[in-house]
Amino acid sequence: MSTDAEFLNQAVNLAMANVIEQGGRPFGAVLVKDGEVIASGVNEIGVTGDPTAHAELSAMRKAAQVLGTPRLDGCVVYASGQPCPMCLAAMHMTGVRAVRYCYSNADGEPFGLSTAPVYAQMAKPLAEQAIDIRHDPVGAAGAPLYAAWKARQIT
């Protein structure tokens, strides 16, 4: 069985290969369940033009396909860098059990790779964030959209 250090090294090696071989950003991730690698990913923003093509999300998407479920309960994500708020939120929402990362936001900051400012924005109340966020419940009386979804669910 591999150790946290071995899985982290795999993530860092993926990130380094992404930089050297693909000219990509320095991020790699390995998703593990029960001590086995289920999926891995690298940052593919430059290749795909998809701003959500982060290493962790790529690994999570692949793992969901392998496991046949959008739930990643019991899984551990090993990332070369500290997960950004988007990736961390996805981990929370899918049931990831643990996250281990090698390089921190402080390590990445001198290279323009820190997501600490985004964490700071998201810690503020919605009305104080830099993005104009507002609740506009036009047409939501009685929440028919959610009721329609709930009625279609198979138990």
Order of alpha helices (4+ residues) and beta strands (2+ residues): alpha-beta-beta-alpha-alpha-beta-alpha-beta-alpha-alpha-alpha
